[in-house]
Amino acid sequence: MSKPLWPAVSGAVARDMQVEVISNNLANVNTIGFKKDAVDFKEYLSRNEKEGDLAADIPRSPIKDKDLYPLEGRDQSFVVVNGTHTSFKSGGMKVTDNPLDLALNGPGFFEVASPAGIRYTKSGAFKLSPDGRLVTSEGHPVLAKGDAGSDPASRFIQLGGREGGIHINEAGELYAGDTLVSPLSVVEFGDLKTVRKTGGLYFENKNPVGNPPQNGVATLVKQGMLETSNVNPVEEISNLIRANRMFEQDLKAMKTVNEMLQREVNDIGKL
């Protein structure tokens, strides 16, 4: 009798995670370069997940109704979270007129050096460090183009002491006055499924061998602009309301099953 309880419990747990992900999206609706996440669900059939021979056998115990109408594990069907995925749909463009603010028009990412290794970001809110180095808002060095496997430290962009205004064209070439300092490293990936969030606004390529970064030929760099979050607040609020209602339905189902179990113990036992 307790089996009907677990599909509702598993559904409530899965919906709770969905609510958490949607809430995080809404919290970052104004975060520059943020990419929203979504939760994937799958149905877990306990019978199909078991190993070994699942062929029907002659009943060795008193015959039950399920022996006459086999459910094939459908009475043990649960909902589980299959994972989350990131939407890399482009956000809008916000004009700032700050020469160190850069937006990417296309699928590319800026390449930066973090303490944990090479990371990628869509947030182009850059600044100069005290020693004149081009860095992210968190202080991570922005990298120039370089050979694969080269030391990231050799690709730091030094702007301190340069004369003339800073200009960056759509190809990502950074000039100080009329002097070319270095081209920014803007990379693209053939398969975005291997590009995963690592915290904040940074991404990591989980398969650098099978899906190496490529030069961002399909991406244009826009100076004096920033790419805004790709979160649609109206859509996310609608998703949040729907997820909360589904969560409430699972709680009601759990309450109903609990009441049935209580009646089974208190009433049927008296017969």
C-alpha positions as CSV (number, residue, x, y, z in Angstrom):
1,M,0.0,0.0,0.0
2,S,2.9,2.4,0.6
3,K,4.1,2.1,-3.0
4,P,1.8,4.9,-4.3
5,L,3.6,7.2,-1.9
6,W,7.0,7.1,-3.5
7,P,6.1,8.5,-7.0
8,A,4.6,11.6,-5.2
9,V,7.7,11.9,-3.0
10,S,10.1,11.6,-6.0
11,G,8.0,14.1,-7.9
12,A,8.1,16.6,-5.0
13,V,11.9,16.3,-4.7
14,A,12.3,16.8,-8.4
15,R,10.0,19.9,-8.4
16,D,11.8,21.3,-5.5
17,M,15.0,21.3,-7.5
18,Q,13.3,22.9,-10.4
19,V,12.0,25.7,-8.2
20,E,15.5,26.2,-6.9
21,V,16.9,26.5,-10.5
22,I,14.2,28.9,-11.6
23,S,14.7,31.0,-8.6
24,N,18.4,31.3,-9.3
25,N,17.5,32.4,-12.9
26,L,15.2,35.1,-11.6
27,A,17.9,36.2,-9.1
28,N,20.3,36.8,-12.0
29,V,17.9,38.5,-14.4
30,N,20.1,41.6,-14.3
31,T,23.4,39.9,-14.1
32,I,25.6,40.7,-17.1
33,G,26.5,37.7,-19.2
34,F,24.4,35.2,-17.2
35,K,23.0,32.2,-19.0
36,K,19.8,30.6,-17.6
37,D,19.5,26.9,-16.6
38,A,16.7,24.4,-16.9
39,V,16.1,21.0,-15.3
40,D,15.6,17.8,-17.2
41,F,13.5,15.0,-15.8
42,K,13.2,11.3,-16.6
43,E,10.9,8.5,-15.6
44,Y,12.6,5.8,-13.5
45,L,11.0,2.4,-13.9
46,S,12.5,0.3,-11.1
47,R,11.8,-2.9,-13.0
48,N,13.7,-1.7,-16.1
49,E,16.7,-0.4,-14.0
50,K,17.3,-3.8,-12.4
51,E,20.0,-6.1,-13.8
52,G,19.5,-9.7,-14.7
53,D,16.7,-11.7,-16.2
54,L,13.4,-10.0,-15.9
55,A,11.4,-12.8,-17.5
56,A,8.1,-13.7,-15.8
57,D,8.2,-16.7,-13.5
58,I,5.6,-19.0,-12.1
59,P,4.1,-17.4,-8.9
60,R,5.5,-19.2,-5.8
61,S,3.2,-17.4,-3.4
62,P,-0.5,-16.7,-3.2
63,I,-1.8,-15.1,-6.4
64,K,-2.4,-11.4,-6.2
65,D,-4.3,-9.1,-8.5
66,K,-1.0,-7.9,-10.1
67,D,-0.3,-11.5,-11.2
68,L,-3.5,-11.4,-13.3
69,Y,-2.8,-7.9,-14.6
70,P,1.0,-7.5,-14.7
71,L,2.0,-3.9,-14.3
72,E,5.6,-4.5,-15.5
73,G,7.0,-2.1,-13.0
74,R,4.6,0.7,-13.6
75,D,3.5,0.7,-10.0
76,Q,7.2,1.6,-9.2
77,S,7.5,4.5,-11.6
78,F,9.4,7.4,-10.1
79,V,10.4,10.8,-11.3
80,V,14.1,11.7,-11.1
81,V,16.2,14.7,-12.1
82,N,18.2,13.7,-15.2
83,G,20.4,16.8,-14.8
84,T,20.4,20.5,-15.7
85,H,21.4,22.2,-19.0
86,T,22.4,25.8,-19.8
87,S,20.7,27.8,-22.5
88,F,23.4,29.7,-24.5
89,K,20.8,31.8,-26.3
90,S,22.2,35.4,-26.6
91,G,21.0,38.1,-24.3
92,G,20.4,41.7,-25.3
93,M,23.0,44.4,-25.8
94,K,23.4,47.2,-23.3
95,V,25.3,50.3,-24.3
96,T,27.7,51.6,-21.7
97,D,30.2,53.6,-23.7
98,N,33.0,52.3,-21.4
99,P,35.9,51.3,-23.7
100,L,36.7,48.3,-21.5
101,D,33.1,46.9,-21.7
102,L,32.9,44.3,-24.4
103,A,29.9,42.2,-25.7
104,L,30.0,39.2,-28.0
105,N,27.6,39.0,-30.9
106,G,27.7,35.3,-31.6
107,P,28.4,32.0,-30.0
108,G,31.9,32.8,-28.7
109,F,33.4,33.2,-25.2
110,F,36.2,35.3,-23.8
111,E,39.1,33.1,-22.6
112,V,40.4,34.0,-19.1
113,A,42.9,32.6,-16.7
114,S,41.6,31.6,-13.2
115,P,43.3,30.0,-10.3
116,A,41.6,26.8,-11.3
117,G,42.8,26.9,-14.9
118,I,41.5,28.2,-18.2
119,R,37.9,29.3,-18.0
120,Y,35.4,30.9,-20.4
121,T,32.9,33.7,-19.9
122,K,30.3,35.8,-21.7
123,S,30.7,38.7,-19.3
124,G,32.9,41.4,-20.8
125,A,32.8,43.9,-17.9
126,F,36.6,44.2,-17.9
127,K,38.9,46.6,-16.0
128,L,42.5,47.4,-15.5
129,S,44.3,45.9,-12.5
130,P,46.7,48.1,-10.4
131,D,49.6,46.9,-12.5
132,G,47.9,47.8,-15.8
133,R,46.7,44.3,-16.7
134,L,43.3,43.7,-18.4
135,V,41.2,41.6,-16.0
136,T,37.7,40.5,-15.3
137,S,35.6,42.1,-12.6
138,E,36.8,39.3,-10.3
139,G,40.5,40.1,-11.2
140,H,41.2,37.1,-13.5
141,P,43.5,38.0,-16.4
142,V,41.9,38.2,-19.8
143,L,43.9,36.2,-22.4
144,A,45.2,37.2,-25.8
145,K,45.2,34.7,-28.7
146,G,48.0,32.1,-28.4
147,D,49.0,28.6,-29.4
148,A,47.3,25.7,-27.9
149,G,49.1,24.5,-24.8
150,S,51.0,27.7,-24.3
151,D,51.6,29.2,-20.9
152,P,48.5,31.4,-20.0
153,A,50.9,33.8,-18.2
154,S,52.5,34.5,-21.6
155,R,49.1,35.7,-22.9
156,F,48.3,38.3,-20.3
157,I,47.3,41.6,-21.8
158,Q,49.3,44.6,-20.4
159,L,47.9,48.0,-21.0
160,G,49.7,50.0,-18.3
161,G,51.9,52.8,-19.7
162,R,50.3,52.6,-23.2
163,E,49.7,55.9,-24.8
164,G,46.5,56.8,-26.7
165,G,42.9,55.7,-26.2
166,I,41.9,52.0,-26.2
167,H,40.1,50.8,-29.3
168,I,38.9,47.2,-30.0
169,N,37.5,46.3,-33.4
170,E,34.9,43.6,-34.1
171,A,37.7,41.1,-34.8
172,G,38.8,41.5,-31.2
173,E,42.1,43.3,-32.0
174,L,43.0,45.6,-29.1
175,Y,44.7,48.9,-30.0
176,A,46.3,51.6,-27.8
177,G,46.2,54.6,-30.0
178,D,47.5,53.3,-33.4
179,T,49.5,50.5,-31.9
180,L,48.2,46.9,-31.9
181,V,48.6,45.5,-28.4
182,S,47.2,42.0,-29.0
183,P,44.1,40.3,-30.3
184,L,41.7,39.0,-27.6
185,S,41.2,35.3,-27.4
186,V,37.5,34.7,-28.4
187,V,36.8,31.0,-28.8
188,E,33.8,28.9,-30.0
189,F,32.9,25.3,-29.4
190,G,31.5,22.7,-31.8
191,D,29.5,21.1,-29.0
192,L,28.2,23.2,-26.2
193,K,27.1,20.2,-24.2
194,T,30.6,19.8,-22.9
195,V,30.7,23.5,-21.7
196,R,29.5,23.5,-18.1
197,K,29.2,26.2,-15.4
198,T,31.8,26.2,-12.7
199,G,30.4,29.0,-10.6
200,G,29.8,32.6,-11.1
201,L,29.8,33.6,-14.7
202,Y,32.5,31.1,-15.7
203,F,32.4,28.0,-17.8
204,E,34.7,25.0,-18.2
205,N,35.2,22.7,-21.2
206,K,34.8,19.2,-19.8
207,N,36.1,17.6,-23.0
208,P,39.1,19.7,-24.2
209,V,40.4,16.8,-26.4
210,G,37.3,15.8,-28.2
211,N,35.8,19.3,-28.3
212,P,38.7,21.8,-28.4
213,P,38.1,25.5,-28.5
214,Q,38.3,27.1,-31.9
215,N,38.9,30.7,-33.0
216,G,35.7,32.7,-32.8
217,V,35.3,33.4,-36.5
218,A,31.5,33.6,-36.2
219,T,31.6,36.0,-33.3
220,L,31.9,39.8,-33.4
221,V,33.3,41.9,-30.5
222,K,31.3,45.0,-29.7
223,Q,33.2,47.7,-27.7
224,G,31.3,49.9,-25.2
225,M,28.5,47.4,-24.8
226,L,27.6,44.5,-22.5
227,E,25.6,41.3,-23.1
228,T,22.7,41.2,-20.6
229,S,21.2,38.1,-19.1
230,N,19.2,35.8,-21.4
231,V,16.6,35.3,-18.6
232,N,13.0,36.3,-19.6
233,P,11.5,37.2,-16.3
234,V,7.9,36.8,-17.5
235,E,8.6,33.3,-18.8
236,E,10.5,32.3,-15.6
237,I,7.8,33.6,-13.3
238,S,5.3,31.5,-15.3
239,N,7.5,28.5,-15.0
240,L,7.9,29.1,-11.2
241,I,4.1,29.3,-10.7
242,R,3.7,26.1,-12.7
243,A,6.4,24.3,-10.7
244,N,5.0,25.4,-7.4
245,R,1.5,24.1,-8.3
246,M,2.9,20.8,-9.4
247,F,4.8,20.6,-6.1
248,E,1.6,21.3,-4.2
249,Q,-0.1,18.5,-6.1
250,D,2.6,16.1,-5.1
251,L,2.1,17.1,-1.4
252,K,-1.6,16.6,-1.7
253,A,-1.0,13.1,-3.2
254,M,1.3,12.3,-0.3
255,K,-1.3,13.5,2.2
256,T,-4.0,11.4,0.6
257,V,-1.8,8.2,0.6
258,N,-1.0,8.9,4.2
259,E,-4.6,9.1,5.1
260,M,-5.3,5.9,3.3
261,L,-2.6,4.1,5.2
262,Q,-4.0,5.4,8.5
263,R,-7.4,4.0,7.6
264,E,-5.8,0.7,6.6
265,V,-4.2,0.4,10.0
266,N,-7.1,1.8,12.1
267,D,-10.3,0.7,10.3
268,I,-9.5,-2.4,8.2
269,G,-7.8,-4.1,11.1
270,K,-11.0,-4.0,13.0
271,L,-12.9,-6.1,10.5
